[in-house]
């Protein structure tokens, strides 16, 4: 038997048959395993790849407080959205608040400044609108994230969301409506409840309509606006989104204040002209 075994193992033909049968048996076993894996819902010979970076999950809308005041979680949403606005290491992201009564031209002013970038909207909530504007100042990229509160009664609850972490607060009024001018103090007080350090700027809109008023009425409104600006310790601008009067200049002023840059614009107190008072 031992001699027969040695002859069998030394025969090339027998070895080839033996290896062929082993190969067939291995293939059958692999096919059976593959069928078992397919039936169980798993994929044979699956490859693994790197998962994409996790995106921020949508922030749930917090329930309102029973007394109408915003919750602490709601205020934190503004900070979270602001700090995750852009992940570029060379981009400085700054938040600006835009407050005032409704129908005074806030959105037109914002769209005029943002221009083609108005499609870059980072947050949409009832009573709140947000647009971004990126610019380069002395080689540095700055992104202004501007939060506009619509101004109706319901949108006042969004003031904390708009004002937390802002570097500047723009309070607007309609130059042709003294009622909206009288409202600026209320907007200022509400904003200061949530932000004590932001740069205040008082902006009169619709200057193109304002100059159609009688000159004595222009003088009265301009004097009152300057009085309010002084009381709020705010810089005053008269502007027009329709004719792009002082729109870009307002944000240049804010940039100069924030980064201690030279500010060459002079005061203009001439009635009938777009006033700048600081």
C-alpha positions in Angstrom: 0.0 0.0 0.0 2.8 2.4 0.8 4.5 1.7 -2.5 1.2 2.2 -4.4 0.7 5.5 -2.5 4.1 6.7 -3.4 3.5 5.8 -7.1 0.2 7.6 -6.9 1.7 10.8 -5.4 4.6 10.8 -7.9 2.3 10.6 -10.9 1.8 14.0 -12.6 -1.6 13.0 -14.0 -2.9 12.0 -10.6 -1.7 15.2 -9.0 -3.4 17.3 -11.7 -6.6 15.5 -11.2 -6.4 15.9 -7.5 -5.8 19.7 -7.7 -8.5 20.1 -10.3 -11.0 18.4 -8.0 -9.9 20.5 -5.0 -10.3 23.6 -7.2 -13.9 22.6 -8.2 -14.8 21.9 -4.6 -13.5 25.3 -3.6 -15.5 27.0 -6.3 -18.6 25.2 -5.2 -18.1 26.2 -1.6 -17.6 29.9 -2.6 -20.8 29.8 -4.7 -22.8 28.4 -1.8 -21.4 31.1 0.6 -22.2 33.8 -2.0 -25.8 32.6 -2.3 -26.1 32.6 1.5 -24.8 36.2 1.7 -27.1 37.4 -1.0 -30.1 35.8 0.6 -29.3 37.5 3.9 -29.2 40.9 2.2 -25.4 41.4 2.5 -23.1 42.1 -0.3 -20.2 39.7 -1.0 -16.7 41.2 -1.4 -18.0 44.6 -0.3 -15.6 47.4 -0.3 -15.6 50.2 2.3 -15.1 53.9 1.5 -14.7 57.0 3.6 -17.9 58.6 4.7 -18.4 62.3 3.8 -18.0 64.8 6.6 -21.1 65.0 8.7 -23.3 67.9 7.9 -25.1 69.9 10.6 -28.4 68.4 11.3 -31.4 70.7 10.8 -32.1 72.7 13.9 -35.6 72.0 15.3 -37.8 75.0 15.9 -38.1 75.3 19.7 -41.5 75.7 21.2 -42.4 79.2 22.3 -42.5 80.1 26.0 -45.8 80.6 27.6 -45.0 84.3 28.3 -44.0 85.0 24.7 -40.3 85.4 25.5 -37.8 83.4 23.4 -36.3 80.3 24.9 -32.6 80.0 25.7 -32.4 77.3 23.0 -33.8 79.7 20.4 -31.2 82.3 21.2 -28.4 79.6 21.0 -29.6 78.8 17.4 -28.4 82.2 16.2 -25.0 81.6 17.7 -24.7 78.1 16.2 -25.8 79.2 12.8 -23.4 82.2 12.9 -20.3 80.2 13.9 -21.0 77.4 11.4 -21.7 79.8 8.6 -18.4 79.1 6.8 -15.6 76.6 7.5 -12.9 78.4 5.5 -10.0 79.2 7.7 -9.2 82.4 5.8 -12.7 83.8 6.0 -13.9 86.2 8.7 -17.6 85.8 9.2 -19.4 88.7 10.9 -23.1 89.0 11.8 -25.1 92.2 11.3 -28.7 92.9 12.5 -31.2 94.9 10.5 -34.2 96.2 12.5 -37.1 98.6 11.9 -40.8 98.8 11.2 -42.3 96.9 8.2 -42.7 98.5 4.8 -39.8 100.9 5.2 -37.5 99.5 2.6 -35.3 97.2 4.7 -35.4 94.3 2.2 -34.8 96.6 -0.8 -31.8 98.1 1.0 -30.4 94.6 1.8 -30.9 93.3 -1.8 -29.2 96.5 -3.2 -26.1 95.8 -1.1 -25.9 92.1 -1.4 -26.5 92.2 -5.2 -26.0 88.9 -7.1 -25.1 87.2 -3.8 -28.7 87.5 -2.6 -29.2 83.8 -3.5 -26.8 82.8 -0.7 -29.5 82.6 1.9 -28.4 80.8 5.0 -31.6 80.9 7.2 -35.3 81.4 6.6 -37.8 81.6 9.4 -41.1 83.3 9.8 -40.4 87.0 10.4 -36.7 86.6 9.7 -34.6 86.9 6.6 -30.8 86.3 6.2 -28.5 87.2 3.3 -24.7 87.1 2.9 -22.2 89.3 1.3 -18.5 88.4 0.9 -15.9 91.1 0.2 -12.1 91.4 0.3 -10.5 94.1 2.5 -6.8 94.6 2.3 -6.4 90.9 1.3 -8.7 89.6 4.0 -12.0 87.9 3.0 -14.9 89.1 5.1 -18.4 87.6 5.0 -21.2 89.8 6.3 -24.1 87.7 7.4 -27.0 90.1 7.6 -30.2 89.2 9.6 -33.3 91.2 8.8 -36.3 91.2 11.2 -39.3 91.9 9.0 -40.8 94.4 11.5 -44.4 93.3 12.0 -45.8 92.4 15.4 -45.1 88.7 15.2 -41.5 89.2 14.1 -40.5 90.9 17.3 -40.0 87.5 18.8 -37.1 87.0 16.4 -35.1 90.0 17.7 -32.9 87.8 20.0 -32.2 85.5 17.1 -31.1 88.4 14.9 -29.1 90.3 17.6 -27.1 87.7 19.4 -23.4 87.9 18.4 -23.9 90.8 16.0 -21.1 93.2 15.5 -23.4 96.0 14.3 -27.1 96.8 14.6 -28.7 98.8 11.8 -32.0 100.5 12.9 -34.0 101.8 10.0 -36.9 104.2 9.5 -38.7 105.7 6.6 -37.7 109.4 6.0 -41.3 110.1 4.8 -42.9 108.6 7.9 -42.3 110.2 11.3 -44.2 107.3 12.9 -41.4 104.9 11.9 -38.8 107.4 13.2 -40.5 107.4 16.6 -40.2 103.6 16.7 -36.4 103.5 16.5 -36.0 103.9 20.3 -38.1 100.9 20.9 -36.1 98.8 18.4 -32.9 100.0 20.0 -34.0 99.0 23.5 -35.1 95.6 22.4 -31.8 95.0 20.6 -29.7 96.1 23.6 -31.4 93.5 25.7 -29.5 90.8 23.7 -26.4 92.7 22.6 -24.6 95.4 24.5 -21.5 95.8 22.3 -22.7 96.0 18.7 -22.1 99.2 16.7 -25.4 101.2 16.4 -26.2 102.8 13.1 -29.4 104.8 12.4 -30.5 104.7 8.7 -33.2 106.8 7.1 -34.5 105.1 3.9 -36.3 106.4 0.8 -34.2 109.6 0.5 -35.4 109.9 -3.1 -39.0 110.4 -1.8 -37.9 112.5 1.1 -36.4 115.3 -1.1 -39.9 115.7 -2.7 -41.3 116.9 0.7 -41.5 120.6 1.5 -38.1 121.9 2.7 -39.4 122.9 6.1 -40.7 119.4 6.7 -37.4 118.0 5.5 -35.6 120.2 8.1 -37.9 119.1 10.9 -37.4 115.4 10.1 -33.7 115.8 9.7 -33.4 117.6 13.1 -35.4 114.9 14.8 -33.4 112.1 13.2 -30.2 113.8 14.4 -31.6 114.1 17.9 -32.5 110.4 18.0 -29.1 109.4 16.6 -27.3 111.4 19.3 -29.5 109.8 22.0 -28.7 106.3 20.8 -25.0 107.2 20.3 -25.4 106.0 16.7 -24.1 107.3 13.4 -26.9 108.6 11.1 -27.2 108.0 7.4 -29.8 109.1 4.9 -30.0 106.5 2.1 -31.9 105.4 -1.0 -31.9 101.8 -2.3 -33.5 102.9 -5.6 -30.5 105.2 -6.4 -27.9 103.4 -4.3 -27.3 106.4 -2.1 -25.1 105.7 0.9 -25.9 101.9 0.8 -22.3 100.7 0.3 -20.9 103.6 2.3 -22.7 102.4 5.4 -21.0 99.0 5.3 -17.7 100.6 4.5 -18.2 102.7 7.7 -18.9 99.5 9.7 -15.8 97.8 8.3 -13.6 100.8 9.1 -15.0 100.9 12.7 -14.5 97.1 13.2 -11.0 96.9 11.8 -9.7 100.4 12.8 -9.3 101.5 9.2 -9.1 105.1 8.0 -12.5 106.7 7.6 -12.4 109.7 5.2 -16.1 110.5 4.7 -17.0 113.9 6.0 -20.2 114.9 7.9 -23.0 116.2 5.7 -25.6 118.2 7.5 -27.1 120.1 4.5 -30.9 119.7 4.3 -31.9 118.4 0.9 -28.7 116.3 0.7 -28.1 112.7 2.0 -27.1 113.5 5.6 -24.2 111.7 7.3 -23.8 112.6 11.0 -21.4 111.0 13.4 
